[in-house]
Amino acid sequence: MERPNKSPFAAIKVVECGQGISAAFGAKMLADIGAEVIKVEPPGGDLTRRRGPFPNNQPDPEKSGIFIYLNTNKRGVVADLKRPEGRDLLHKLLERADILIHNVPPPERAAQGLISQELCAKFPRLIVTSISMFGDSGPYADYKGYELTASNAGGWANLSPGASPYPELPPLKCFGSQCDFQGGAHAAFTSMAAWLHRLKSGKGQAIDVSEQEAIAAMLEMNLVHYTYAQRVASRLGQRLLGPWFIADAADGKIFCITAEEHQWKALVELMGNPEWANEEIFRDRLSRGANQDALKALMSEWISQWKVQDLYQAAQKARVPFAPINTMKDLFENPQLLERNFFAEVEQPGVGKLKVPGMPSKYGATPWAIRRPAPSLGQHSEEVFCTELGVSGENLKALRSAGVV
């Protein structure tokens, strides 16, 4: 059931094109704060419709979990942008749009009418936000790339997994599509910044988001270590301070990072002051770091007797840094997330009620909500093209027969 849009951002009209995660997530962030988003899919549908997960592991393009999550609060239309009739429909949408977000790679944009400079010239008030692997300029601009490419090109994978003792093993990227999500997040907030600029100037602009740069910008102090101190960060080696490791408790895993001396003393007391804690090899945090294997072996026996939450709570009271390694089940039952109503419920046609992650922020004056479920393929084509843009029913029928919509 659709809810009324009471957001102060309801007047912002956004068009989203492309495939996959980055543009969809960027547009989702704007849809979630209240912008009116129209998602333009190719006739075969967005690729995420085929990714799943699916109910009962039965593939169905209308029931993909990742598609539903990324596309609530949007309307959906179909237009083949590789054909002139499809590009004409896109331009009708852009005539009344404030923001276009897409992730079509630079070499494919001309064929889909998505050259940023041309769109800005034709629609001077439009904000054109493009997301690509390497950006719109430079020697790599036309290179194809995917999540694994961005993770390595941005330097993230080279640092993962941290403190690995296995130089023969390759670097690892973070699970999932984190680089695509980062690209989408950058696209969303820069688009809003450009929209605020347009309120003052009346002029739109082109925004060029590089996933490589989005990842390189979040590498903490590793680039500064290189430029300031000529130190090269690496995933190889060992932690200098200790204890710093993940261990098995009785019912799950827990992270121990107790680097300060007062924390170590409190931990020793929590462990019941074992004799081995007074050994010379554990005299300070650098010594404990150098002898991490022995320390972990001794502590693991004690940790294994605790349940994760019991140890976490006891350590918190003692001011000792421990942290549960939450499973997905743990997250759905997490009292902090439940108290903040982080998970939202969506009634998805053909699927039923689903719980999905909500907005990771709270708005005092403009509460967030899922106003509408994710659209089925082409669900709003007639509503948008005919009712709102003036395309005749006969024309739409002919375009549908021709495979354009």
N, C-alpha and C positions, 0 to 999 in steps of 0.2 A: 504494500500500500504506500502510495506516494505521500510524503509529508510536505507541508507548505515551506517554501524557502523564505525564511525571515532574516537571512544574513544581510548585513550592510554591503556585502560584496556581490549580491545577487545580480547587480547590473553589469558585472564584468562578463563578457562573452568570450569563451575560449574555444578554439578548434584544435583538435589533436589528430595528427596523422602519423603513420609509421607502423612499426611492428615491435613486438616484444615489450620490454619492461621500462626502459628509461623514460620515453615520452609519456607512456601510460601513467607512470608513477608521478611524474611532474604535473601532469594534468589532474591526477587524482588529488594531489595536495591542494590545488586550486579549487577543485570541485568540493572538497571537504570543508573549506572555509566559506563556501557558499557561491562560488562562481558558477555560471551556467556553462557547462562543458558539453560539446558535441564531438563524439568520437567518430572519425571517418575510417572505416575499414575497407579493405579490398574485397572483391566478391567472394573470395574463399575464406574471409575472416582473418582476424589477428592470429599470429602464430601461437600466442599463449592459449588460445582455445584448445589447442591440441596437446598442451603440456601437462595438464592435470595439476594436482591429483583429482581423481574422479570418484564419485560415490560407487562403492562396491567394485572399484577398479575396472569399471566399464566405461571406456572412452566415449565421450559425448561432447561436442564443441559448445553446447549450451550449459554444461555443468562443470567446467574446469574451475578448480578451486582458485588457482592463481589469477585467472581472468576475472572471476567474480570479485576477488579482493581488490584488484587494481581498477575496477571499472564501476563500482557503486557510485551513485550520485551523478552519473553521466547519462546522456541520451546517445543513441547509436544510429548511424546511417551507413549505407554502403555506397561507394563511388570508386570506380576504377580510374585512378589518377594517371594511368599510362595511356588513356584514351582521351581525345579532346573533349568529348561530352562529359567525362568525369571531371576533367579540370575546369570546365565551365561551371559545373555544380559547386566545386570547391571555391571558385572565385565568387559565386553568389553568397556562399557562407562568409567569406572573408570581407565582403563589402560591409557587413554589419558586425564583424568580430573586432575584439580589442587585442587578442593575443592568439598567435598560432604557435603551438609546440609540436615539433616533429623530430624524429630520429632517422630520417631517410639519409643514407650515406651520401657524401658529396658527389660521387660519380653518377648517382642515380637521380639526382634532383632535377636536372634539366628535363628528363623524360616525364617527370611527374609535375612539372610546373612549380617547383619549390626552390628556385634560385632566390636567395634572400634579397639581393639587391633589386632584382626585378619586382619582387612582391612589394618591397618598401617603396619603390617608385610608383607602382600602380595604386597602392593603398597607403598613403603617407601617414595615416594615424595608426597603422597596424604595427604591433610588436611581433617580430618574427624570431622565435627562439629555436635554434637548431642544436641538436645533440649529436655528436659523432665521436668516433674513437680517438682521433687525433686533432680535431678542430678543422676549420675550413681553410687553413693556410699552412704553409710549411711543406717540407719534402714528403711527409707521410700522409698528407691530407686525404689522398685518394685511396689509401690502403684500407682493405677490409679488416675488421677486427671483431672480437667477441669478448665475453667476460674474462676468459683466461688471458687474452691479449692485454686487456686493460690492467689486470692485476700485475702482470709482469712488466708492461711498459711503464706503469706508474711507480714501480719499485716496491710495491707491497709484498709480492710473493717472495722477493729476495730476502725479506726479513722474517719469513714464516716457514716452519714453526720456530719460534724463538728459542735460543739456547739449545739447539739440536746437537747431539754428539755424533751425528751420522753424516759426514761430509759426502759420502757416496750416494746419499739419497737426494733427489731433486727438491727444489723449493715447492711450497704448497700455496695455493690461493685459499682465501677464506671461503667457507661454505656458501653456496647459493650465488646470487647475482648482485653482490654488494656494490660492485663498481657501477652497474647499471642503475641501481637505486641512488647512489651518490650523484651520478649524472642527472637523474631526474630531480633530486632535491635542489641541486644548483640551478637547474632550469626554472624551477618554480619560484625560488626567491629572487633570482635576477629578473624574471619576467614581471614580478610584482614591483620591483624597484623601477623598472622601465615604465610600468603603468603609472606609478607615482610621478615620475618625471614627465610623462605625457600630460598629466593633470595640469602641470604648470606651463609646459611648452606647447602642448597641442600636437606634438610630433612623436611618431613612433620611431622604432629603430630595430636594427638586426642585432641579435645576441647569439654568440657563438660559444657553445659549451663543449669543452674537450674532456672526455672521460679520463684520459691519461693525466691531464692536469688536475682534475678533481681528486684523483688518487694521490698524485705527487704532493698535493697541498696538505694532505692529512698524515704525513709520515712522522709526526711528532718532531723530535729534535734531530732526527738522523741526517737530514740535509745540512743542518747547522753544524753538527759534529764534523761533517766533511769540510765545510767551508771555513769554520772557525779554528778547528783543531787538527785538520787533516787526518781525522780518524774515519775509517771505513766501517760502517755498521754492517753486521752480518747476522744471519740466522744461526751460524755455527758458534760453538764455544759453550761456556757455562755461565750461570749467574754468578756475579761477584759477591752477592749478599745471600745470606741464608738464615732460616729456612725459606725456600721459595719453590713450592712444588704442588702438584695435585696428587691426592692420595685417596685410597678406597676406604670409605666408612662402611658400617654394617649394611646400609641400604642405599648406597650411592657414592658419588664422588664429591670431594670438598677441596677447596683451594686454600693453602696456607701460605701467607706471605708476611713473615714476622721479622722485619729487617732492623728495627730500632732496638736498642739495648733494653729499654724499659719494657718493651713488648715481649722480648725474649724472657726476661725475668718473670713476667706475669704468666707466660706460657709454661715455663718450668714449674711454677707453683701450681698451675692448673693440672699439669701432668703428675703432680704428687711428688715433686722434687726427686726425680730418679738420679741415681749416683752417676750414670754416664753423662749427665748434663754438665758435670763439673770437670770433664776431661779437657786436657789442654787443647785438643783439636777443635773444641767448641768454645774457646775462650772469648771470641768476639765475632762480629757479623761477617768479617772477611774470612776468618778461619772456618766459620760454619758454612760459608759459601764454597770454600775450597774443598770441604769435606761433606758436600751435600749428599752424596750417595749413602755414606754411613749414617748421616743424620736422618735421612728419609727412612732408611731401613729401621732405625730405632723408633722413630716417631710413628711409623705406619702400624706397628703392632698395637700401640696405644690408640691411634685413631680408629682402627678397625673394630674396636669394641663399642664405638659410639654410633648412634644414628645421626644422619647428617644434620637435621634440624636441632637435635638436642645439643650436639657439639657446637653448632653455630650460635645458639642462644647462650650457652655457657661461656663461649669465647667472647661474645659481645659484652657480657657482664664483667668479664675480666679485662676488657679493653685489649683483646688480642685479635688481630685481623685474620679471620677465617671467612670464606665465602662459599655457599653451596654452588655446585655446578648443576644448574637447573635443567631438568628434562622438559619436554613440551608439556607433559602432564603436570609437572611442578609449576610451570608458568600459569597454566589455566587454573590452578588452585592457589596461586600466590596471594596471600592476604593483602599485600600492598596494591597489587594490580586490581584485585577485586574491590577494594575500598575506593579506588579512584575510577572505577567503572571503565577500565581500559578496553575491555573486550566489548564489542558491539554485536548486536544481533541483526541479521538481515533475513528477510523472508524472500528467498530467491525462487521465482516460478520454476516449477519442474524439479526442484531440489528440496524445498522446505526451509526450515529455519537453520541458519548457520551462525556460528560465532566467528568473528574475524577480528584482527587487531584494529583498534580504533586510533584516534589521533593521540600522539604522545605529548599533548599539551592541553591546557585548560584555558578557556576564554570566559572571563567574568561576565561580559555583557553580551556575548554572541555564542551561546552553547552550540557545540558540534552535534550533528546527528546524521545518520544515514537517511537521506530523504527518498531515495529510490534504489531499487536493486540494479545490478549490472544489466545492460540491455542485451536482448537476444540479437542475433545477427540481422541488421537492417530494421530493427524494431520501429525506429522513429523516422524512417526514410520518407514515408508519405506525410507525416505530421510536419517535418521540417521542410522538405522540398516543396510540397504542394501548399500546405496551409500557411506557412511562414514566408516562403521565398517566392511563391507565385508560379511554380511549375505546374502546368496543367496535368490533370490525371491521365489524359491520353499520352502525353509526352512521357510521363513517368512509366506508364505501362510499356511504351515502346523501348525506353531505356532498359527496363527490366528484361524484356524479351531479348534485347541485344547483349545482355550480360554486363551492362555498365553499372547498374545498381542492383 
